[in-house]
Amino acid sequence: MGLMPTTQALEMAREKGLDLVEVASTAVPPVVRLLDYGKYRYSLEKKERKARKGQKATSLKEMRLRPKINEQDLLTKVNLIRKMLEQGDKVKVSVFLRGRENTHPELGWKTLRKVVEALKDAASVEGNPAMEGSNINLTFAASKQVKAVKPPEKEKEAVNA
């Protein structure tokens, strides 16, 4: 609408039932627009919600093991880890060493190697295994292959119905 005094612009906004919103305050003269500010804010919030909806926050879950774990119990824990990975979570596997087990950490490393071997098709290892105090920690993330095989949520609902 061109250059005009602020009072005239405010008057024009009131006549049309709109707000006078400053778009570029650093420009000389400042640039303003006539618009419904409430509607504008609502549309911005709607865009933000839509952007957040597409994101998935990955959480870190922990699975605790002992070096002398029974083979069948270890397989049960590995299956639980698989389910967590399929849900998109990262899993931190911790092998706890207590008492005399601290003098033989190779037993803990052996247990951790069994877990890695069991999960090699479903997960990738993030970083190196680390010994923190009397714990041996290793983080797993779902490999790309597993995510590609997983069907979308909408198809699951159709199958269940």
N, C-alpha and C positions, 0 to 999 in steps of 0.2 A: 504494500500500500504506500510505500515510500516513506520519506522523512516526515515526522509530525511531532508536535509537542507531547509530553507525557500526559498532560491533563486531557488532551483531545483523544489520545489512545485509550486512556482509562474510561472516558465517557463512551467511546465506541464499544468497548468491551462490555460495559454495563448494559447498553442498549440491546446487545445480542445475547446477554445472559452468559457470557464467557469470562474467563480469567485472562489477565495480561501476564504472561510468563516470560521472564528474561532468559533468552537462549544463549547469547554470547555477551557476557558483561565486559570482556576485555576489548571488544571492538569499539571503534569511535565512529559514530555514536553507537551505544549499546543496541543490540538486536533483540526485539521482543516478538512474541507470537500471541495471537488470540486463540485460546483453546480451553476446553473443559478440563481443568487440572485433575479433578477426581477421576475422570474417565482415563486420563493419561496415566496416572499412578496405577490404576487397576490393570491396565494393559501391560505395564512394566512388570508388575507382580506376577501376572499370569505367565509372562514369558519366562520369568525366573523359576516359577514352579515347574513349568514344562521342562526346563533345562535340568533341574534337580531330579526330576522323575526318571530321566534316562540314566542317571548315575547310580552305581551300586557301591556302597562302602564295603570294602573287604575287611573282615575282622580277623584277628589272630587268635586261634584257639590252641590250647595246650593239651598234649597227651603225655601222661607220666608213666614211665616204665621202670622196672627194676631189672638188674642184670640176670637174676635167676628166675625170670618169668617162664612159666610153662609154655610149651610150643603152641598148644591150643589157645591159651589165653592171649598169646602174642598175635595169632591169626585173628582173634576177635577184635583186638585193639586196631590191627591193620585195617579191618573192614570198617570200623568206626571212622578211622582217618580218611578212608576212601569216600565215605558219605559226606564228611565235612568238606573235602576237596571238591566234590561234585556240586555242593551248594555255593561254591565260589570263595570259601574261606581259606586262609593260609593256616597251616598247622605247625606248631612248634612241638617237636618230640623231645622230651627230656628223660634221660636215664639217670636215676638217682642212685648214688653209691653211698652206703651207710656202713659204719663200723669197719670190719675187716675188708669189706669190698673196696674200700679206698686204696688198699695196698695192691689190688689187682684191677686197675681200670681197664685192662684189655678185655675183661668180661663185658663191661659196659659198651665198649667199642664194637665187640662182636654182636651184641644185641642190636645195636644201631645199624650195623651192616645188614643184618637180617631184615630190618624194617625197610631199608633202602632197596634191597633186592626185591622184596615183596611189592613195593610201590613203584618200581622203575617204569612200568607201563602207564601208570595213572598220574604220576607226579614228577616234578623236577625239583632238584635240591637247590635252595637259595643259599649262597654263601658256603662257608666251610664249617664243619662241625667244630664247636668250641667247648672247651672244658672250663666251666665257671665254678670254682670251688669244688664241691663234690658232685656236680651235675655235668652231664654231657648233653649239649643242646644242638639241635639241627632243625632248620625250618624248611617246610615243603610248601610248594605252590602247585596248583593244578597245571598240568601240561596243556599245550594248545590242542592236542588230539582229543582229550577228554571233553573240552568245552565244545568242540565241533560236533561231537557225537550226541551231546545233550540236546534233547528236543526243546523248542520254545515252550513257554508257559501256556500259551493258548492251545497248542496241540495236546498238551497233557490234559487240560480240562475236557476237550472233546473226546479223548480216549476214556476218561473216567466216567463220563455221562452215559 
